[in-house]
């Protein structure tokens, strides 16, 4: 297996009970490969503490952003309105108080 030296290209499609994700990787040498199967295997819950030291898929920041963009286009949204830290909600409260408006 080649080391990751390219970027993934993602396509997300809405399915009846979820989303389908197809992916391909374009290597710097021009070769393109596709993700065909993801293998899931049964494990003892105790094995979860001893997962391999390498990820199943390594994404560059560009590839991760492309996947997020495709999920967004398919309708997937963050659970906390895109602000997991809560800072945006804090800013809304400050603006509402300063201008005496409801946001």
C-alpha positions as CSV (number, residue, x, y, z in Angstrom):
1,X,0.0,0.0,0.0
2,X,1.3,3.4,-0.9
3,X,1.9,6.1,1.7
4,X,-0.6,8.9,1.6
5,X,0.8,11.5,-0.7
6,X,-2.3,12.7,-2.5
7,X,-5.7,14.1,-1.8
8,X,-9.0,12.3,-1.5
9,X,-11.9,13.4,-3.7
10,X,-15.3,12.8,-2.1
11,X,-18.9,12.4,-3.4
12,X,-21.7,12.3,-0.8
13,X,-25.2,11.2,-1.9
14,X,-28.3,11.1,0.2
15,X,-29.8,7.6,0.7
16,X,-33.1,6.4,2.1
17,X,-31.7,6.1,5.7
18,X,-28.5,8.1,5.6
19,X,-25.7,9.1,3.3
20,X,-23.4,7.3,0.9
21,X,-19.8,8.3,0.7
22,X,-17.6,7.5,-2.3
23,X,-14.0,8.4,-2.4
24,X,-11.0,8.3,-4.6
25,X,-7.4,9.4,-4.1
26,X,-5.3,11.2,-6.7
27,X,-1.6,10.6,-6.1
28,X,1.0,13.1,-7.0
29,X,2.4,10.8,-9.7
30,X,-1.0,10.9,-11.5
31,X,-2.3,7.5,-10.4
32,X,-5.9,7.4,-9.1
33,X,-7.3,4.8,-6.8
34,X,-10.9,4.4,-5.4
35,X,-12.2,3.2,-2.1
36,X,-14.1,0.0,-2.8
37,X,-14.8,-1.8,0.5
38,X,-14.5,-0.9,4.1
39,X,-14.0,-4.0,6.2
40,X,-15.7,-4.2,9.6
41,X,-14.8,-7.0,11.9
42,X,-16.1,-8.2,15.2
43,X,-13.9,-7.4,18.2
44,X,-14.0,-7.9,21.9
45,X,-14.8,-4.6,23.6
46,X,-11.5,-4.9,25.4
47,X,-9.7,-4.6,22.1
48,X,-10.9,-1.1,21.6
49,X,-8.2,0.1,24.0
50,X,-5.6,-1.5,21.8
51,X,-6.5,-0.1,18.4
52,X,-3.6,0.1,15.8
53,X,-1.4,3.2,15.9
54,X,-2.4,4.1,12.4
55,X,-5.8,5.4,11.2
56,X,-7.9,3.4,8.7
57,X,-7.9,6.5,6.4
58,X,-5.4,9.3,6.6
59,X,-6.8,12.6,5.4
60,X,-4.8,15.7,4.5
61,X,-6.4,19.0,5.7
62,X,-7.6,19.6,2.2
63,X,-9.2,16.2,1.9
64,X,-10.9,16.5,5.3
65,X,-12.3,19.9,4.2
66,X,-13.5,18.5,0.9
67,X,-15.3,15.7,2.8
68,X,-16.9,18.2,5.2
69,X,-18.0,20.4,2.2
70,X,-19.6,17.5,0.5
71,X,-21.4,16.4,3.6
72,X,-22.6,20.0,4.0
73,X,-23.9,20.1,0.4
74,X,-25.8,16.8,1.1
75,X,-27.5,18.5,4.1
76,X,-25.4,17.3,7.1
77,X,-25.0,20.0,9.7
78,X,-23.1,20.2,13.0
79,X,-25.1,19.4,16.0
80,X,-24.3,22.7,17.8
81,X,-25.0,25.1,14.9
82,X,-21.4,25.0,13.7
83,X,-20.0,26.3,17.0
84,X,-19.0,23.4,19.2
85,X,-17.2,25.7,21.7
86,X,-20.3,27.9,22.2
87,X,-18.5,31.1,21.3
88,X,-21.0,32.1,18.6
89,X,-23.9,31.8,21.1
90,X,-21.9,34.0,23.6
91,X,-21.5,36.6,20.9
92,X,-25.2,36.6,20.1
93,X,-26.0,37.2,23.7
94,X,-23.6,40.1,23.9
95,X,-24.9,41.7,20.7
96,X,-28.6,41.2,21.9
97,X,-27.8,42.8,25.2
98,X,-25.8,45.7,23.7
99,X,-28.5,46.6,21.1
100,X,-31.5,45.5,23.2
101,X,-32.8,43.2,20.5
102,X,-33.8,39.5,20.4
103,X,-31.6,37.3,18.2
